[in-house]
Amino acid sequence: MTILALEEICFAYPGHAPVLEGASFQLEPGQRLSIAGPNGSGKSTLLRIALGLQTPSSGRVIVFGKERRVEADFHDVRRRIGLVFQDPDDQLFCPTVAEDIAFGPLNLGRSKDEALAIVDRTLTDLELMHLRDRITHKLSGGEKRLVTLATVLAMEPEALLLDEPTNALDTKNESRLLEILKDLPQAILLVSHTPSFRQALAPDTLELRDGKLVESRG
C-alpha cells in the first residue's frame, strides 16, 4: 500500500500568491524520495500538509490508503509518520535528552519503564548514549539534530519526513547523520537544498517548480 499520496495540492498563504498549484507525488514503502526547489517554493509546506498541520485550498491527501480531510483523520498519521523539523528547537522542549525522547512513547500510552527502555535502546542504536542525561538546550546544533531524530525514531514510525536535516551541521555531523539515515528501514521523504546529501540518501528527486512537482533535471 502506498504510504503517502498528495494529489493536485494547491495552497496559498493569506495575502500571497499561491506556492502550490497542483503538486502531486507518492511515497511507497521502502522508497527514498527527495524534493528539491528554491527557498520559498513550498517544500516545507508540502510536508506540513501531508501531516495535516496545514490545510490545502484544494487537492487530496491520501495516507495509508485513506483520504484525510479533517484534524481527527491525521491523529494516527502523526503516530505512524515522523517529521523531523527544519529547526531542532521547534521539536525539543523537555529539560533533558532522555525526557525529550521518552515524551513520544509516553504519549502513545507506554509505561514509564517501557518509555525509558525505548530511550536507552534508541540512543544505543544511534550511538548517542553519552547524551542521555544532558540538558537539551545546552547541546550543540549537531547534537540537537541527532537528538531530534532520536525523538522521532522512538515513536517507531513507518516513514520519515525530513525537512532540511543538514541545516547548520558541520561536515562531521552531516556524515554521521547520513550514516544513521542510510541504515534505517523506513521510507524517507527528504527535503534538502544539498545535492550531495540528496544523492547519497534519496537519489530519486522531484523538483518543485511553479507550484508543481516535476522530474528533476539532474
PAMARGU-548561 format. One record per residue: x, y negated, z negated of N, C-alpha, C in turn. Coordinates in steps of 0.001 Angstrom, whole numbers, plus 500000, padded with zeros to 6 digits. Layout:
PAMARGU-548561
XYZXYZXYZ;...
end
This chain:
PAMARGU-548561
500839501199500000500000500000500000500878498745500000;500534497786500845501226496503500870501141495851499496;502280495349499000502274494698497691501576493358497761;501952492566498746501507491178498792501303490768500242;500161490170500534499901489638501876499258488257501737;499879487269502333499289485941502435498884485730503884;497643485345504085497106485230505433496615483813505696;497243483154506669496815481831507154496636480831506005;497652480762505140497572479897503959497798478439504348;496872477592503911497008476142504079496995475489502694;497831474445502551497916473776501249498491472384501447;497924471415500713498473470061500685498382469537499261;499427468844498828499357468148497550498531466873497736;497772466468496706496886465299496847497635464077497363;497078463470498399497662462253498946498848462472499869;499161463745500166500308464038501025499873464867502233;500717464839503261500459465674504436500545467144504025;499860468042504729499921469474504387501356469995504428;501698470862503452503000471536503503502873472914504132;501715473527503970501471474847504565500283474738505509;500467475201506729499412475090507746499268476409508502;498852477438507773498650478735508406499810479684508200;500417479635507013501562480508506709501070481917506365;501708482921506943501336484320506707502581485178506563;502540486141505639503605487144505548503096488322504735;503851489429504795503561490613503991504841491090503324;504696491626502105505806492250501387505417493689501091;506220494614501605505929496037501459506743496642500311;506324497786499777507098498440498715508544498678499158;509481498301498291510893498514498573511524497510499520;510723496615500093511251495655501069512026494540500367;513008494018501069513747492833500622513562491768501704;512812490736501368512441489710502353512858488338501843;513468487538502716513860486168502378512972485159503092;512777484017502433512131482871503069513105481705503014;513396481159504180514304480020504297513522478814504804;514137477649504666513493476434505155514021475236504408;513829474034504965514361472830504318513681472550502986;514317471728502155513699471287500902512365470621501193;511380470922500367510070470311500533509192470965501580;509646472090502144508865472722503221507755473621502685;507740473861501370506634474636500802507007476033500335;508304476327500247508734477684499875508297478046498452;508589477164497493508186477423496107506667477443495975;506000476599496740504536476560496711503956477910497128;504550478531498140504092479858498583504165480880497443;505265480865496692505408481812495588504351481561494524;504102480294494230503103479976493199501703480371493658;501418480196494934500111480616495469499963482123495373;501047482852495624500998484318495576500597484830494198;500932484065493147500610484481491780499430483720491195;498755482931492021497577482225491548497875481011490701;499109480522490737499472479336489958499078478054490690;498839478167491991498250477087492782497241477713493736;496262476924494136495171477452494950495237476862496355;495282477702497377495331477166498743494006476524499126;494061475595500073492814474993500563492073475959501477;492816476858502111492189477926502900493203479044503079;492713480185503522493560481355503683493251482398502623;493859483572502760493579484688501853494858485154501166;494716485467499881495799486054499100495372487470498729;496098488461499244495751489865499000496935490516498287;496687491019497082497756491620496284497323493026495877;498197493995496146497883495402495861496528495799496454;496279495344497678495099495769498425493802495068498062;493868494068497182492644493391496738492775491891496936;491757491282497523491789489829497687491647489156496328;492480488150496092492479487427494813492045485987495082;490992485577494367490442484241494618490459483344493388;490072483886492247489920483071491037490940483504489994;491086482691488960492117482921487942492092484346487395;490909484865487094490820486209486499491391487283487419;491344487039488737491871488020489699493387488175489594;494043487162489025495509487155489038496139487668487742;495314487964486735495899488380485453496755489626485605;496239490649486285497036491870486435498160491679487453;497971490731488389499032490439489360500286489955488635;500099489064487659501250488488486950501905489498486017;501182490544485667501807491619484892502643492525485796;502258492630487063502879493600487958503915492994488910;503889491657489045504867490962489887505541489895489042;506874489938488990507622488988488175508161487842488999;508009486623488481508533485425489140509684484867488328;510837484712488965511972484031488355511972482599488873;511691481654487974511544480259488361512879479668488808;512776478567489548513960477880490042514803477343488883;514150476834487837514850476256486689514647477159485478;515724477786484956515560478683483807514892478024482608;515069476710482442514480476032481289512956475991481358;512387476265482538510926476370482655510425477722482132;511334478652481904510955480027481599511416480486480213;512400479818479657512966480220478372512520479231477298;511814479722476294511250478788475307511305479316473877;511872480521473666511992481061472313513366480705471743;513524480767470412514804480371469812515988481230470249;515796482553470330516928483417470672516639484208471937;517700484750472506517594485560473722516689486767473483;516892487469472363516077488659472081514596488309472002;514270487186471369512864486785471257512273486448472618;513069485796473465512582485468474808512266486739475603;513140487733475507512937488964476278511789489788475699;511621489749474368510541490517473722509173489910473978;509124488629474330507850487911474442506889488594475417;507391488957476597506533489575477609505979490920477163;506839491858476744506322493146476271505333493015475113;505582492096474173504633491890473070503283491424473607;503327490539474617502074490055475226501329491164475951;502058492185476394501435493322477066500932494368476071;501048494054474769500487494946473766501470495928473166;502753495791473469503750496669472855503933496291471384;504273497285470556504569497010469155505909496278469070;506186495721467876507457495012467705508634495960467929;508551497171467395509639498131467582509820498496469052;508697498703469760508777499018471188509402497853471959;508970496627471619509488495449472321510989495300472098;511440495531470862512872495403470580513675496485471294;513093497682471424513763498743472181513894498349473651;512852497696474197512904497220475586513971496130475729;514058495244474721515093494201474739516476494838474851;516740495808473980518069496424473963518349497192475259;517327497881475761517528498642476995517798497705478175;517001496617478256517161495679479365518535495010479323;518941494556478137520240493897478008521386494877478275;521231496116477851522264497120478120522379497381479619;521218497546480276521221497795481723521909496667482481;521724495432482000522282494270482690523666493889482156;524159494692481211525459494414480580525491493028479947;524403492725479226524263491408478592524034491502477085;524343492649476487524076492817475054524795491768474206;525893491246474709526632490233473943525834488937473772;524772488776474560523949487561474450522721487761473552;522526488977473038521255489332472391520797488328471338;521670487927470450521264487083469325521692485633469480;522070485280470692522472483887470955521259482966470959;521501481698470639520455480674470718520297480280472183;519082480422472682518858480317474126519316478982474704;518974477881474020519260476577474643520747476236474630;521557477059473938522999476826473923523749477661474966;523022478459475724523656479266476765524115478384477920;525092478872478676525485478183479910524391478370480959;524482477596482032523494477719483106523453479115483696;524625479703483911524684481050484465524102482081483526;524401481931482212523839482859481224522323482736481160;521825481512481220520364481316481205519711482005482399;520337481893483562519763482514484765519677484033484585;520716484648484051520708486101483857519691486503482786;519562485693481736518572485994480697517157485836481250;516957484837482091515647484664482721515259485923483495;516206486461484240515940487702484967515611488828483994;516331488889482878516071489930481879514653489813481322;514167488583481096512807488416480558511765488953481540;512044488814482829511115489307483843511211490829483959;512419491361483976512596492814484122512051493575482912;512023492941481745511472493591480548509988493914480707;509321493216481621507898493459481895507698494637482854;508800495195483349508780496322484282507893496044485500;508165494943486191507337494585487346507576495510488533;506591495538489427506702496346490641507364495577491782;507431494260491644508079493416492654508596492167491966;509592491541492589510186490326492048510103489208493077;509688488038492621509733486828493428510826485949492830;511813485598493625512982484855493142513032483498493827;512931482421493031512910481070493579514272480410493359;515065480342494405516407479746494378517213480251493172;517431481570493076518070482116491875519531481729491704;520176481227492772521600480869492647521803479396492320;520721478642492117520855477226491773521787477049490577;522788476181490723523683475803489625524552476954489124;524658478041489887525521479142489469526921478979490066;527932479282489254529283479330489809529462480644490572;530576480778491256530801481935492122530748483246491342;531328483249490143531367484467489332529959484921488950;529148483988488466527798484354488061526908484696489253;527141484032490386526384484367491590526691485802492028;527961486182491954528348487557492310527731488562491348;527720488230490064527134489117489047525626489268489283;524960488160489558523520488212489819523219489076491037;524000488896492092523794489673493310523988491167493041;525004491487492282525283492880491933524092493505491197;523530492759490245522372493248489480521170493443490397;520883492430491208519675492471492046519749493578493091;520927493795493641521050494827494679520767496222494131;521000496414492837520801497731492230519369497978491762;518514496961491824517143497116491321516281497880492323;515284498629491821514409499374492722513263498542493297;512984497391492697511792496625493074511894496008494467;510731495831495067510651494958496244511002493542495801;511645492790496694512072491433496345511665490460497448;511062489346497025510817488214497914511717487086497420;512658486697498243513698485740497859513513484421498592;513448483340497832513544482001498400514942481486498073;515722481189499098517098480742498853517592479882499999;518357478831499615518968477970500634520381478433500970;520817479559500369522190480041500558522211481200501545;522636480968502794522569482029503809523330483297503409;524494483151502781525275484337502432524552485187501390;523864484549500458523124485284499426521923485990500054;521219485299500943520089485931501652520569487137502432;521658486979503147522161488050503996522549489266503164;523133489030501991523604490129501148522459490850500443;521410490107500059520341490718499255519105491056500078;518710490167500953517426490336501653517562489790503070;518233490552503946518552490014505273517347489803506199;516220490492505937515009490193506718514546488797506327;514609487848507253514357486451506902513263485837507763;512348485143507089511366484294507755511702482841507453;511463481980508422511705480553508204510379479820508114;510300478901507165509109478062507019509341476792507815;508639476688508947508787475529509830507416475005510198;507235473704509992505958473054510347504778473774509696;504986474210508452503886474805507695503583476250507995;504368476858508897504145478264509251505428479066509047;505259480374508814506403481265508695506673481909510049;507909481791510513508284482329511810509550483153511650;509805484032512603511018484848512571512244483930512550;513217484291511733514439483496511647515186483501512967;515787482374513272516613482295514485518005482825514251;518264483305513007519568483893512709520499482909512047;
end
